Amino acid sequence: MGAGDTADTRYVFRMAAAEDAAGIIELQERLGREEDFLLVTPLDPVTGALLLMASLGPSEPPGASRVIVAEGDGEIVGLVLCRDHQHPSLSGMVHLALCVDRDHRRRGVGTSLLRRVLEWARENGVRRLQLAVFAANHAALATYRKAGFEIEGTLRDAAVIGETAHDLHILARLVVRRHPGVSSQTIPEAP
């Protein structure tokens, strides 16, 4: 195992199931209260749970929105939400939202979640993964760059926390490249 694989021995990484909804909501609510550089929308106990449930369990059609979780000591300690775009012209483009519990950071959990996302993306013909991250969140930026994501642009003063406006970087990674009239081509993995 490489240095980025250390989390694999202490955590279980898997597709979320319906019974994970309460643990996912608890993690998101806790992070929403604790974190400055994480945009978490509190989930309404009824409609938020129903929306979340639509992303849990078997994926129909294959490639639809998914949640991958990291479980440690019997609780959800990290997750990545993979949301596909419904419009046909954006087919194959998936937006990611990744979060890891503060007590489980710098242990390879985020890197391992991204590895699972890339595996899932390749298996489901996803063409492009993208996400937004605070420009000042250097640890997250380093993790995404290590996984092959590149900054494609910056949204100036896009998020306001308290009285301060913050820039957001838009990052993306191509998974399968498609050209008109040419069959799909898999993009090599990042080192």
N, CA, C and O atoms as a DFTB+ gen file, in Angstrom:
764 C
 N C O
     1  1       0.824      -1.195       0.000
     2  2       0.000       0.000       0.000
     3  2       0.857       1.243       0.000
     4  3       1.896       1.284       0.660
     5  1       0.433       2.262      -0.737
     6  2       1.134       3.540      -0.758
     7  2       0.740       4.391       0.430
     8  3      -0.120       4.014       1.225
     9  1       1.376       5.540       0.542
    10  2       1.114       6.433       1.667
    11  2      -0.337       6.873       1.710
    12  3      -0.879       7.084       2.795
    13  1      -0.979       7.016       0.561
    14  2      -2.369       7.454       0.519
    15  2      -3.361       6.354       0.866
    16  3      -4.561       6.614       0.965
    17  1      -2.870       5.112       1.053
    18  2      -3.755       3.989       1.310
    19  2      -3.912       3.672       2.790
    20  3      -4.610       2.715       3.128
    21  1      -3.296       4.430       3.681
    22  2      -3.339       4.099       5.102
    23  2      -4.744       4.067       5.649
    24  3      -5.016       3.297       6.570
    25  1      -5.644       4.865       5.128
    26  2      -7.015       4.889       5.620
    27  2      -7.734       3.587       5.321
    28  3      -8.661       3.212       6.040
    29  1      -7.321       2.893       4.273
    30  2      -8.027       1.686       3.862
    31  2      -8.028       0.612       4.936
    32  3      -8.930      -0.225       4.953
    33  1      -7.055       0.605       5.825
    34  2      -6.986      -0.432       6.841
    35  2      -7.784      -0.085       8.094
    36  3      -8.064      -0.969       8.904
    37  1      -8.150       1.165       8.268
    38  2      -8.871       1.591       9.474
    39  2     -10.327       1.939       9.225
    40  3     -11.095       2.112      10.171
    41  1     -10.707       2.042       7.979
    42  2     -12.045       2.491       7.629
    43  2     -12.653       1.561       6.596
    44  3     -11.949       0.861       5.867
    45  1     -13.969       1.573       6.551
    46  2     -14.702       0.853       5.514
    47  2     -15.285       1.898       4.579
    48  3     -15.944       2.837       5.024
    49  1     -15.043       1.737       3.280
    50  2     -15.556       2.647       2.256
    51  2     -16.565       1.876       1.424
    52  3     -16.277       0.787       0.927
    53  1     -17.765       2.460       1.276
    54  2     -18.829       1.741       0.574
    55  2     -19.886       2.718       0.086
    56  3     -19.940       3.873       0.507
    57  1     -20.729       2.214      -0.819
    58  2     -21.886       2.986      -1.242
    59  2     -22.834       3.076      -0.052
    60  3     -23.039       2.095       0.663
    61  1     -23.396       4.227       0.152
    62  2     -24.340       4.412       1.253
    63  2     -25.619       3.640       0.967
    64  3     -26.007       3.439      -0.183
    65  1     -26.251       3.222       2.033
    66  2     -27.532       2.527       1.950
    67  2     -28.578       3.345       2.704
    68  3     -28.241       4.280       3.431
    69  1     -29.831       2.991       2.527
    70  2     -30.927       3.745       3.150
    71  2     -30.758       3.859       4.658
    72  3     -31.103       4.886       5.243
    73  1     -30.233       2.824       5.291
    74  2     -30.070       2.857       6.748
    75  2     -28.965       3.809       7.208
    76  3     -28.816       4.036       8.409
    77  1     -28.188       4.368       6.279
    78  2     -27.140       5.334       6.628
    79  2     -27.652       6.767       6.720
    80  3     -26.903       7.659       7.118
    81  1     -28.906       7.006       6.363
    82  2     -29.427       8.370       6.276
    83  2     -29.231       9.141       7.578
    84  3     -28.776      10.285       7.543
    85  1     -29.558       8.556       8.709
    86  2     -29.437       9.274       9.988
    87  2     -27.980       9.643      10.271
    88  3     -27.710      10.760      10.712
    89  1     -27.043       8.736      10.030
    90  2     -25.625       9.013      10.260
    91  2     -25.083      10.079       9.325
    92  3     -24.247      10.891       9.721
    93  1     -25.553      10.079       8.097
    94  2     -25.131      11.091       7.124
    95  2     -25.649      12.460       7.531
    96  3     -24.909      13.443       7.505
    97  1     -26.908      12.520       7.903
    98  2     -27.491      13.794       8.331
    99  2     -26.772      14.313       9.574
   100  3     -26.497      15.508       9.679
   101  1     -26.469      13.420      10.513
   102  2     -25.765      13.825      11.737
   103  2     -24.385      14.399      11.410
   104  3     -24.006      15.435      11.956
   105  1     -23.628      13.738      10.523
   106  2     -22.304      14.234      10.132
   107  2     -22.417      15.601       9.475
   108  3     -21.671      16.516       9.823
   109  1     -23.335      15.751       8.533
   110  2     -23.477      17.028       7.833
   111  2     -23.892      18.146       8.784
   112  3     -23.386      19.263       8.680
   113  1     -24.790      17.866       9.690
   114  2     -25.219      18.900      10.634
   115  2     -24.074      19.297      11.569
   116  3     -23.893      20.479      11.860
   117  1     -23.308      18.318      12.036
   118  2     -22.172      18.613      12.909
   119  2     -21.131      19.455      12.176
   120  3     -20.629      20.438      12.721
   121  1     -20.811      19.076      10.956
   122  2     -19.827      19.837      10.188
   123  2     -20.337      21.233       9.860
   124  3     -19.568      22.194       9.844
   125  1     -21.624      21.341       9.600
   126  2     -22.216      22.646       9.314
   127  2     -22.080      23.615      10.480
   128  3     -21.959      24.823      10.275
   129  1     -22.100      23.094      11.693
   130  2     -21.938      23.938      12.889
   131  2     -20.474      24.244      13.180
   132  3     -20.171      25.311      13.713
   133  1     -19.557      23.336      12.843
   134  2     -18.163      23.435      13.257
   135  2     -17.236      24.083      12.238
   136  3     -16.236      24.689      12.623
   137  1     -17.536      23.974      10.975
   138  2     -16.574      24.309       9.938
   139  2     -16.815      25.668       9.310
   140  3     -17.949      26.023       8.988
   141  1     -15.744      26.424       9.138
   142  2     -15.827      27.692       8.435
   143  2     -15.787      27.499       6.921
   144  3     -16.487      28.199       6.189
   145  1     -14.978      26.561       6.451
   146  2     -14.758      26.403       5.019
   147  2     -15.497      25.207       4.441
   148  3     -14.979      24.512       3.566
   149  1     -16.689      24.972       4.924
   150  2     -17.508      23.898       4.390
   151  2     -18.929      24.426       4.265
   152  3     -19.540      24.835       5.252
   153  1     -19.441      24.412       3.059
   154  2     -20.810      24.879       2.832
   155  2     -21.755      23.703       2.998
   156  3     -21.882      22.862       2.108
   157  1     -22.411      23.654       4.134
   158  2     -23.357      22.594       4.417
   159  2     -24.706      23.233       4.669
   160  3     -24.845      24.101       5.531
   161  1     -25.684      22.804       3.923
   162  2     -27.043      23.290       4.124
   163  2     -27.731      22.360       5.103
   164  3     -27.807      21.157       4.856
   165  1     -28.233      22.889       6.206
   166  2     -28.957      22.012       7.136
   167  2     -30.109      21.324       6.408
   168  3     -30.821      21.944       5.617
   169  1     -30.278      20.039       6.689
   170  2     -31.325      19.276       6.028
   171  2     -32.601      19.340       6.844
   172  3     -32.601      19.074       8.046
   173  1     -33.673      19.690       6.186
   174  2     -34.980      19.640       6.824
   175  2     -35.226      18.180       7.219
   176  3     -34.972      17.278       6.421
   177  1     -35.714      17.939       8.430
   178  2     -35.886      16.555       8.880
   179  2     -36.762      15.699       7.968
   180  3     -36.591      14.481       7.920
   181  1     -37.686      16.311       7.251
   182  2     -38.564      15.524       6.377
   183  2     -38.102      15.608       4.933
   184  3     -37.723      14.591       4.351
   185  1     -38.124      16.805       4.338
   186  2     -37.787      16.915       2.916
   187  2     -36.316      16.632       2.661
   188  3     -35.978      16.035       1.639
   189  1     -35.423      17.047       3.573
   190  2     -33.997      16.783       3.403
   191  2     -33.695      15.304       3.462
   192  3     -32.898      14.791       2.677
   193  1     -34.336      14.616       4.397
   194  2     -34.136      13.172       4.501
   195  2     -34.662      12.461       3.251
   196  3     -34.040      11.514       2.771
   197  1     -35.803      12.914       2.723
   198  2     -36.341      12.301       1.509
   199  2     -35.418      12.530       0.313
   200  3     -35.206      11.628      -0.497
   201  1     -34.874      13.736       0.208
   202  2     -33.940      14.042      -0.873
   203  2     -32.691      13.175      -0.763
   204  3     -32.216      12.627      -1.758
   205  1     -32.168      13.057       0.442
   206  2     -31.001      12.225       0.671
   207  2     -31.305      10.768       0.334
   208  3     -30.492      10.095      -0.299
   209  1     -32.455      10.286       0.749
   210  2     -32.824       8.890       0.503
   211  2     -32.855       8.561      -0.985
   212  3     -32.605       7.420      -1.372
   213  1     -33.159       9.549      -1.818
   214  2     -33.195       9.319      -3.263
   215  2     -31.808       8.988      -3.808
   216  3     -31.697       8.397      -4.882
   217  1     -30.742       9.362      -3.083
   218  2     -29.377       9.091      -3.528
   219  2     -28.791       7.852      -2.877
   220  3     -27.651       7.489      -3.169
   221  1     -29.540       7.194      -2.003
   222  2     -29.040       6.026      -1.289
   223  2     -29.621       4.755      -1.876
   224  3     -30.724       4.746      -2.422
   225  1     -28.854       3.681      -1.751
   226  2     -29.325       2.394      -2.224
   227  2     -28.963       2.167      -3.680
   228  3     -28.142       2.895      -4.237
   229  1     -29.575       1.150      -4.307
   230  2     -29.240       0.811      -5.699
   231  2     -29.456       1.994      -6.639
   232  3     -30.425       2.740      -6.500
   233  1     -28.556       2.156      -7.585
   234  2     -28.574       3.283      -8.512
   235  2     -29.334       2.922      -9.782
   236  3     -28.942       2.008     -10.506
   237  1     -30.389       3.619     -10.043
   238  2     -31.151       3.446     -11.278
   239  2     -31.410       4.807     -11.881
   240  3     -31.994       5.650     -11.200
   241  1     -31.018       5.078     -13.103
   242  2     -30.177       4.215     -13.919
   243  2     -28.751       4.214     -13.402
   244  3     -28.393       5.073     -12.596
   245  1     -27.913       3.257     -13.851
   246  2     -26.516       3.263     -13.433
   247  2     -25.897       4.631     -13.726
   248  3     -26.114       5.200     -14.796
   249  1     -25.138       5.145     -12.785
   250  2     -24.511       6.446     -12.966
   251  2     -25.297       7.581     -12.348
   252  3     -24.834       8.722     -12.364
   253  1     -26.485       7.305     -11.797
   254  2     -27.265       8.362     -11.160
   255  2     -26.552       8.826      -9.892
   256  3     -25.537       8.247      -9.504
   257  1     -27.069       9.848      -9.256
   258  2     -26.439      10.393      -8.059
   259  2     -26.235       9.316      -7.007
   260  3     -27.085       8.450      -6.800
   261  1     -25.087       9.392      -6.349
   262  2     -24.693       8.397      -5.360
   263  2     -24.054       9.085      -4.165
   264  3     -23.616      10.232      -4.250
   265  1     -24.008       8.363      -3.047
   266  2     -23.275       8.789      -1.867
   267  2     -22.340       7.653      -1.494
   268  3     -22.764       6.507      -1.342
   269  1     -21.066       7.981      -1.349
   270  2     -20.071       7.013      -0.885
   271  2     -19.665       7.455       0.515
   272  3     -19.373       8.630       0.737
   273  1     -19.647       6.513       1.465
   274  2     -19.336       6.857       2.847
   275  2     -18.052       6.192       3.306
   276  3     -17.628       5.162       2.782
   277  1     -17.446       6.827       4.314
   278  2     -16.330       6.246       5.062
   279  2     -16.864       5.970       6.455
   280  3     -17.402       6.857       7.118
   281  1     -16.709       4.740       6.883
   282  2     -17.205       4.352       8.194
   283  2     -16.018       3.961       9.071
   284  3     -15.161       3.179       8.662
   285  1     -15.981       4.513      10.275
   286  2     -14.943       4.192      11.248
   287  2     -15.563       4.019      12.612
   288  3     -16.361       4.851      13.045
   289  1     -15.210       2.962      13.288
   290  2     -15.760       2.671      14.616
   291  2     -17.284       2.690      14.613
   292  3     -17.909       3.165      15.561
   293  1     -17.872       2.171      13.545
   294  2     -19.320       2.028      13.490
   295  2     -20.110       3.277      13.176
   296  3     -21.339       3.254      13.242
   297  1     -19.436       4.383      12.834
   298  2     -20.174       5.601      12.490
   299  2     -19.652       6.197      11.195
   300  3     -18.513       5.952      10.799
   301  1     -20.499       6.986      10.539
   302  2     -20.119       7.648       9.298
   303  2     -19.189       8.805       9.659
   304  3     -19.579       9.712      10.395
   305  1     -17.945       8.773       9.136
   306  2     -16.957       9.808       9.453
   307  2     -16.571      10.637       8.229
   308  3     -15.830      11.613       8.345
   309  1     -17.067      10.252       7.076
   310  2     -16.790      11.002       5.853
   311  2     -17.736      10.546       4.764
   312  3     -18.293       9.449       4.812
   313  1     -17.906      11.417       3.777
   314  2     -18.770      11.049       2.659
   315  2     -18.449      11.922       1.463
   316  3     -17.878      13.006       1.579
   317  1     -18.834      11.413       0.330
   318  2     -18.797      12.219      -0.886
   319  2     -20.121      11.997      -1.609
   320  3     -20.505      10.870      -1.923
   321  1     -20.804      13.106      -1.862
   322  2     -22.052      13.085      -2.608
   323  2     -21.709      13.338      -4.069
   324  3     -21.049      14.324      -4.398
   325  1     -22.154      12.456      -4.929
   326  2     -21.904      12.558      -6.370
   327  2     -23.249      12.834      -7.037
   328  3     -24.110      11.957      -7.098
   329  1     -23.422      14.054      -7.534
   330  2     -24.699      14.446      -8.143
   331  2     -24.537      14.615      -9.644
   332  3     -23.734      15.423     -10.111
   333  1     -25.304      13.846     -10.380
   334  2     -25.253      13.977     -11.834
   335  2     -26.156      15.119     -12.272
   336  3     -27.008      15.582     -11.515
   337  1     -25.959      15.559     -13.493
   338  2     -26.788      16.618     -14.061
   339  2     -27.870      15.972     -14.914
   340  3     -27.604      15.030     -15.661
   341  1     -29.079      16.480     -14.799
   342  2     -30.213      15.868     -15.473
   343  2     -30.332      16.247     -16.949
   344  3     -30.892      15.480     -17.732
   345  1     -29.825      17.398     -17.337
   346  2     -29.979      17.819     -18.726
   347  2     -29.125      16.935     -19.637
   348  3     -27.961      16.682     -19.324
   349  1     -29.676      16.461     -20.754
   350  2     -28.948      15.550     -21.639
   351  2     -27.599      16.086     -22.124
   352  3     -26.659      15.309     -22.291
   353  1     -27.486      17.388     -22.351
   354  2     -26.212      17.921     -22.850
   355  2     -25.131      17.899     -21.777
   356  3     -23.946      18.015     -22.091
   357  1     -25.525      17.750     -20.511
   358  2     -24.563      17.676     -19.412
   359  2     -24.406      16.253     -18.896
   360  3     -23.816      16.033     -17.838
   361  1     -24.926      15.306     -19.629
   362  2     -24.815      13.904     -19.249
   363  2     -23.345      13.524     -19.077
   364  3     -22.502      13.886     -19.898
   365  1     -23.055      12.813     -18.033
   366  2     -21.679      12.391     -17.793
   367  2     -20.871      13.368     -16.960
   368  3     -19.695      13.125     -16.693
   369  1     -21.479      14.467     -16.545
   370  2     -20.799      15.437     -15.685
   371  2     -21.379      15.288     -14.277
   372  3     -22.594      15.360     -14.091
   373  1     -20.514      15.081     -13.298
   374  2     -20.947      14.837     -11.930
   375  2     -20.296      15.859     -11.011
   376  3     -19.087      16.083     -11.066
   377  1     -21.122      16.481     -10.158
   378  2     -20.633      17.443      -9.168
   379  2     -20.425      16.715      -7.848
   380  3     -21.291      15.958      -7.408
   381  1     -19.278      16.942      -7.219
   382  2     -18.930      16.288      -5.958
   383  2     -19.040      17.248      -4.785
   384  3     -18.794      18.446      -4.918
   385  1     -19.408      16.709      -3.650
   386  2     -19.361      17.423      -2.376
   387  2     -18.788      16.434      -1.367
   388  3     -19.428      15.436      -1.037
   389  1     -17.582      16.713      -0.880
   390  2     -16.871      15.797       0.001
   391  2     -16.682      16.431       1.369
   392  3     -16.379      17.620       1.473
   393  1     -16.861      15.643       2.412
   394  2     -16.579      16.134       3.760
   395  2     -16.077      14.986       4.624
   396  3     -16.475      13.834       4.451
   397  1     -15.192      15.326       5.558
   398  2     -14.628      14.359       6.493
   399  2     -14.683      14.979       7.886
   400  3     -14.339      16.145       8.076
   401  1     -15.116      14.187       8.844
   402  2     -15.165      14.627      10.232
   403  2     -13.794      15.137      10.672
   404  3     -12.766      14.550      10.338
   405  1     -13.794      16.211      11.406
   406  2     -12.559      16.866      11.869
   407  2     -11.597      15.878      12.538
   408  3     -10.390      15.946      12.304
   409  1     -12.108      14.971      13.360
   410  2     -11.254      14.022      14.093
   411  2     -10.665      12.934      13.212
   412  3      -9.831      12.157      13.677
   413  1     -11.077      12.857      11.951
   414  2     -10.594      11.798      11.056
   415  2      -9.836      12.350       9.853
   416  3      -9.569      11.621       8.897
   417  1      -9.495      13.619       9.896
   418  2      -8.741      14.225       8.798
   419  2      -7.258      13.888       8.902
   420  3      -6.750      13.500       9.955
   421  1      -6.586      14.052       7.763
   422  2      -5.148      13.789       7.652
   423  2      -4.807      12.326       7.967
   424  3      -3.724      12.004       8.454
   425  1      -5.770      11.468       7.670
   426  2      -5.582      10.026       7.837
   427  2      -5.830       9.285       6.526
   428  3      -5.898       8.056       6.505
   429  1      -5.965      10.033       5.437
   430  2      -6.182       9.423       4.129
   431  2      -7.633       9.143       3.789
   432  3      -7.915       8.517       2.768
   433  1      -8.565       9.596       4.627
   434  2      -9.983       9.319       4.378
   435  2     -10.455      10.029       3.109
   436  3     -11.099       9.413       2.260
   437  1     -10.140      11.319       2.972
   438  2     -10.548      12.065       1.781
   439  2      -9.947      11.485       0.516
   440  3     -10.633      11.352      -0.497
   441  1      -8.669      11.139       0.569
   442  2      -7.993      10.539      -0.591
   443  2      -8.650       9.221      -0.971
   444  3      -8.867       8.952      -2.153
   445  1      -8.970       8.396       0.024
   446  2      -9.610       7.111      -0.256
   447  2     -11.023       7.287      -0.799
   448  3     -11.446       6.535      -1.677
   449  1     -11.757       8.274      -0.286
   450  2     -13.082       8.551      -0.844
   451  2     -12.971       8.962      -2.306
   452  3     -13.758       8.509      -3.137
   453  1     -12.003       9.813      -2.628
   454  2     -11.824      10.230      -4.025
   455  2     -11.439       9.043      -4.907
   456  3     -11.871       8.967      -6.057
   457  1     -10.642       8.129      -4.392
   458  2     -10.277       6.939      -5.155
   459  2     -11.529       6.127      -5.485
   460  3     -11.674       5.639      -6.606
   461  1     -12.437       5.979      -4.508
   462  2     -13.687       5.244      -4.747
   463  2     -14.559       5.973      -5.758
   464  3     -15.200       5.340      -6.598
   465  1     -14.586       7.299      -5.683
   466  2     -15.365       8.077      -6.648
   467  2     -14.838       7.838      -8.060
   468  3     -15.622       7.652      -8.990
   469  1     -13.534       7.842      -8.224
   470  2     -12.954       7.621      -9.553
   471  2     -13.276       6.225     -10.071
   472  3     -13.562       6.057     -11.257
   473  1     -13.232       5.225      -9.201
   474  2     -13.600       3.866      -9.613
   475  2     -15.061       3.836     -10.072
   476  3     -15.381       3.297     -11.132
   477  1     -15.941       4.427      -9.251
   478  2     -17.356       4.481      -9.591
   479  2     -17.570       5.225     -10.911
   480  3     -18.355       4.791     -11.755
   481  1     -16.869       6.342     -11.083
   482  2     -17.018       7.159     -12.292
   483  2     -16.611       6.375     -13.533
   484  3     -17.311       6.416     -14.545
   485  1     -15.497       5.669     -13.469
   486  2     -15.058       4.872     -14.627
   487  2     -16.060       3.768     -14.950
   488  3     -16.370       3.523     -16.116
   489  1     -16.562       3.104     -13.910
   490  2     -17.510       2.006     -14.114
   491  2     -18.829       2.489     -14.717
   492  3     -19.533       1.716     -15.368
   493  1     -19.166       3.762     -14.503
   494  2     -20.453       4.287     -14.940
   495  2     -20.352       5.275     -16.093
   496  3     -21.323       5.973     -16.388
   497  1     -19.210       5.349     -16.746
   498  2     -19.068       6.198     -17.925
   499  2     -19.138       7.684     -17.646
   500  3     -19.501       8.469     -18.522
   501  1     -18.793       8.075     -16.428
   502  2     -18.778       9.501     -16.102
   503  2     -17.631      10.150     -16.862
   504  3     -16.506       9.649     -16.861
   505  1     -17.926      11.255     -17.500
   506  2     -16.948      11.963     -18.318
   507  2     -16.145      12.968     -17.511
   508  3     -14.951      13.145     -17.756
   509  1     -16.784      13.634     -16.547
   510  2     -16.156      14.753     -15.858
   511  2     -16.637      14.810     -14.411
   512  3     -17.830      14.680     -14.135
   513  1     -15.694      15.004     -13.495
   514  2     -15.995      15.253     -12.086
   515  2     -15.620      16.688     -11.789
   516  3     -14.577      17.164     -12.235
   517  1     -16.464      17.387     -11.036
   518  2     -16.145      18.772     -10.695
   519  2     -16.629      19.081      -9.287
   520  3     -17.486      18.382      -8.745
   521  1     -16.070      20.137      -8.702
   522  2     -16.438      20.543      -7.356
   523  2     -16.019      21.979      -7.133
   524  3     -15.271      22.555      -7.924
   525  1     -16.511      22.551      -6.041
   526  2     -16.123      23.901      -5.627
   527  2     -15.489      23.791      -4.247
   528  3     -15.949      23.018      -3.408
   529  1     -14.430      24.569      -4.013
   530  2     -13.749      24.556      -2.717
   531  2     -13.287      25.969      -2.402
   532  3     -12.903      26.722      -3.297
   533  1     -13.328      26.322      -1.123
   534  2     -12.842      27.633      -0.716
   535  2     -11.377      27.773      -1.106
   536  3     -10.581      26.859      -0.887
   537  1     -11.024      28.913      -1.681
   538  2      -9.641      29.157      -2.104
   539  2      -8.675      29.099      -0.924
   540  3      -7.505      28.761      -1.102
   541  1      -9.145      29.422       0.266
   542  2      -8.289      29.406       1.458
   543  2      -8.192      28.027       2.112
   544  3      -7.471      27.867       3.096
   545  1      -8.897      27.042       1.589
   546  2      -8.860      25.694       2.167
   547  2      -7.719      24.915       1.512
   548  3      -7.943      24.064       0.651
   549  1      -6.503      25.220       1.933
   550  2      -5.298      24.678       1.309
   551  2      -5.181      23.156       1.452
   552  3      -4.703      22.489       0.535
   553  1      -5.607      22.608       2.577
   554  2      -5.527      21.159       2.761
   555  2      -6.426      20.439       1.753
   556  3      -6.011      19.452       1.146
   557  1      -7.659      20.933       1.573
   558  2      -8.567      20.315       0.609
   559  2      -8.019      20.464      -0.811
   560  3      -8.058      19.515      -1.595
   561  1      -7.513      21.644      -1.141
   562  2      -6.941      21.853      -2.476
   563  2      -5.806      20.874      -2.754
   564  3      -5.712      20.329      -3.854
   565  1      -4.946      20.647      -1.769
   566  2      -3.829      19.712      -1.950
   567  2      -4.351      18.295      -2.189
   568  3      -3.816      17.574      -3.031
   569  1      -5.384      17.892      -1.461
   570  2      -5.960      16.552      -1.645
   571  2      -6.538      16.398      -3.039
   572  3      -6.315      15.381      -3.695
   573  1      -7.282      17.401      -3.499
   574  2      -7.889      17.315      -4.823
   575  2      -6.830      17.332      -5.920
   576  3      -6.941      16.583      -6.891
   577  1      -5.827      18.156      -5.786
   578  2      -4.757      18.201      -6.803
   579  2      -4.021      16.872      -6.868
   580  3      -3.679      16.402      -7.953
   581  1      -3.778      16.266      -5.713
   582  2      -3.102      14.970      -5.672
   583  2      -3.924      13.909      -6.413
   584  3      -3.369      12.960      -6.967
   585  1      -5.245      14.079      -6.415
   586  2      -6.133      13.140      -7.099
   587  2      -6.337      13.500      -8.573
   588  3      -7.147      12.872      -9.255
   589  1      -5.617      14.495      -9.063
   590  2      -5.684      14.827     -10.477
   591  2      -6.655      15.922     -10.854
   592  3      -6.876      16.160     -12.042
   593  1      -7.243      16.596      -9.878
   594  2      -8.144      17.709     -10.172
   595  2      -7.325      18.963     -10.466
   596  3      -6.247      19.166      -9.907
   597  1      -7.855      19.787     -11.345
   598  2      -7.191      21.044     -11.702
   599  2      -8.157      22.202     -11.482
   600  3      -9.365      22.068     -11.681
   601  1      -7.604      23.344     -11.066
   602  2      -8.421      24.544     -10.912
   603  2      -8.763      25.067     -12.302
   604  3      -7.875      25.308     -13.118
   605  1     -10.051      25.239     -12.564
   606  2     -10.496      25.752     -13.853
   607  2     -10.932      27.206     -13.785
   608  3     -11.065      27.873     -14.812
   609  1     -11.152      27.688     -12.579
   610  2     -11.576      29.075     -12.446
   611  2     -11.817      29.424     -10.995
   612  3     -11.805      28.562     -10.117
   613  1     -12.034      30.697     -10.763
   614  2     -12.277      31.194      -9.415
   615  2     -13.512      32.080      -9.421
   616  3     -13.645      32.972     -10.259
   617  1     -14.397      31.833      -8.500
   618  2     -15.581      32.660      -8.307
   619  2     -15.240      33.660      -7.200
   620  3     -15.168      33.287      -6.029
   621  1     -15.035      34.891      -7.557
   622  2     -14.631      35.935      -6.606
   623  2     -15.781      36.294      -5.662
   624  3     -16.922      36.478      -6.087
   625  1     -15.451      36.387      -4.375
   626  2     -16.427      36.772      -3.346
   627  2     -17.727      35.973      -3.454
   628  3     -18.814      36.524      -3.279
   629  1     -17.613      34.691      -3.739
   630  2     -18.789      33.866      -4.000
   631  2     -19.537      33.433      -2.744
   632  3     -20.753      33.242      -2.778
   633  1     -18.824      33.279      -1.650
   634  2     -19.464      32.811      -0.414
   635  2     -19.197      33.818       0.698
   636  3     -18.075      34.298       0.856
   637  1     -20.220      34.127       1.452
   638  2     -20.082      35.067       2.553
   639  2     -20.292      34.304       3.855
   640  3     -21.330      33.675       4.063
   641  1     -19.293      34.370       4.722
   642  2     -19.381      33.762       6.047
   643  2     -19.209      34.886       7.049
   644  3     -18.176      35.556       7.084
   645  1     -20.225      35.082       7.857
   646  2     -20.206      36.224       8.767
   647  2     -20.224      37.499       7.954
   648  3     -21.159      37.748       7.193
   649  1     -19.202      38.297       8.114
   650  2     -19.088      39.575       7.391
   651  2     -18.066      39.509       6.256
   652  3     -17.819      40.513       5.588
   653  1     -17.466      38.328       6.033
   654  2     -16.355      38.213       5.095
   655  2     -16.741      37.424       3.851
   656  3     -17.323      36.343       3.942
   657  1     -16.412      37.977       2.689
   658  2     -16.632      37.283       1.419
   659  2     -15.388      36.465       1.083
   660  3     -14.260      36.905       1.308
   661  1     -15.610      35.276       0.546
   662  2     -14.520      34.353       0.220
   663  2     -14.608      33.921      -1.231
   664  3     -15.697      33.808      -1.795
   665  1     -13.440      33.678      -1.832
   666  2     -13.374      33.138      -3.185
   667  2     -13.567      31.625      -3.142
   668  3     -13.176      30.964      -2.180
   669  1     -14.173      31.090      -4.193
   670  2     -14.296      29.646      -4.381
   671  2     -13.562      29.271      -5.657
   672  3     -13.705      29.937      -6.683
   673  1     -12.773      28.199      -5.593
   674  2     -12.159      27.646      -6.799
   675  2     -13.077      26.553      -7.343
   676  3     -13.666      25.785      -6.583
   677  1     -13.186      26.498      -8.651
   678  2     -13.880      25.407      -9.331
   679  2     -12.797      24.475      -9.845
   680  3     -11.934      24.880     -10.623
   681  1     -12.848      23.226      -9.405
   682  2     -11.877      22.220      -9.819
   683  2     -12.590      21.141     -10.613
   684  3     -13.778      20.891     -10.407
   685  1     -11.867      20.506     -11.517
   686  2     -12.442      19.425     -12.307
   687  2     -11.370      18.419     -12.665
   688  3     -10.174      18.711     -12.664
   689  1     -11.842      17.229     -12.969
   690  2     -10.980      16.169     -13.471
   691  2     -11.762      15.408     -14.532
   692  3     -12.899      14.991     -14.309
   693  1     -11.134      15.235     -15.688
   694  2     -11.748      14.422     -16.734
   695  2     -11.498      12.956     -16.415
   696  3     -10.401      12.571     -16.012
   697  1     -12.531      12.147     -16.603
   698  2     -12.427      10.722     -16.336
   699  2     -12.416       9.963     -17.656
   700  3     -11.522       9.159     -17.921
   701  1     -13.420      10.232     -18.475
   702  2     -13.511       9.648     -19.813
   703  2     -13.688      10.807     -20.776
   704  3     -14.635      11.582     -20.643
   705  1     -12.800      10.937     -21.732
   706  2     -12.870      12.025     -22.706
   707  2     -13.672      11.558     -23.907
   708  3     -13.428      10.481     -24.451
   709  1     -14.631      12.377     -24.315
   710  2     -15.451      12.064     -25.483
   711  2     -15.293      13.173     -26.505
   712  3     -15.425      14.354     -26.183
   713  1     -15.017      12.795     -27.707
   714  2     -14.924      13.742     -28.814
   715  2     -15.991      13.378     -29.831
   716  3     -16.258      12.195     -30.041
   717  1     -16.612      14.372     -30.472
   718  2     -17.626      14.066     -31.487
   719  2     -17.064      13.122     -32.546
   720  3     -16.003      13.375     -33.117
   721  1     -17.783      12.036     -32.801
   722  2     -17.386      11.094     -33.842
   723  2     -16.273      10.144     -33.437
   724  3     -15.835       9.329     -34.250
   725  1     -15.807      10.231     -32.202
   726  2     -14.716       9.364     -31.736
   727  2     -15.201       8.650     -30.484
   728  3     -15.890       9.239     -29.651
   729  1     -14.837       7.376     -30.355
   730  2     -15.265       6.636     -29.181
   731  2     -14.608       7.199     -27.911
   732  3     -13.597       7.898     -27.977
   733  1     -15.201       6.882     -26.767
   734  2     -14.678       7.378     -25.492
   735  2     -13.274       6.859     -25.233
   736  3     -12.900       5.765     -25.655
   737  1     -12.512       7.678     -24.527
   738  2     -11.139       7.330     -24.211
   739  2     -10.952       7.570     -22.710
   740  3     -11.254       8.654     -22.213
   741  1     -10.459       6.564     -21.993
   742  2     -10.249       6.710     -20.559
   743  2      -9.010       7.536     -20.301
   744  3      -7.978       7.339     -20.941
   745  1      -9.112       8.462     -19.362
   746  2      -7.997       9.325     -18.971
   747  2      -7.154       8.560     -17.959
   748  3      -7.709       7.939     -17.052
   749  1      -5.825       8.585     -18.086
   750  2      -4.985       7.872     -17.128
   751  2      -5.191       8.365     -15.712
   752  3      -5.558       9.517     -15.483
   753  1      -4.943       7.447     -14.739
   754  2      -5.068       7.810     -13.332
   755  2      -3.966       8.775     -12.943
   756  3      -2.887       8.775     -13.535
   757  1      -4.249       9.606     -11.933
   758  2      -3.235      10.500     -11.384
   759  2      -2.242       9.686     -10.591
   760  3      -2.594       8.638     -10.051
   761  1      -0.996      10.150     -10.509
   762  2       0.012       9.409      -9.745
   763  2      -0.344       9.299      -8.286
   764  3       0.405       8.703      -7.511
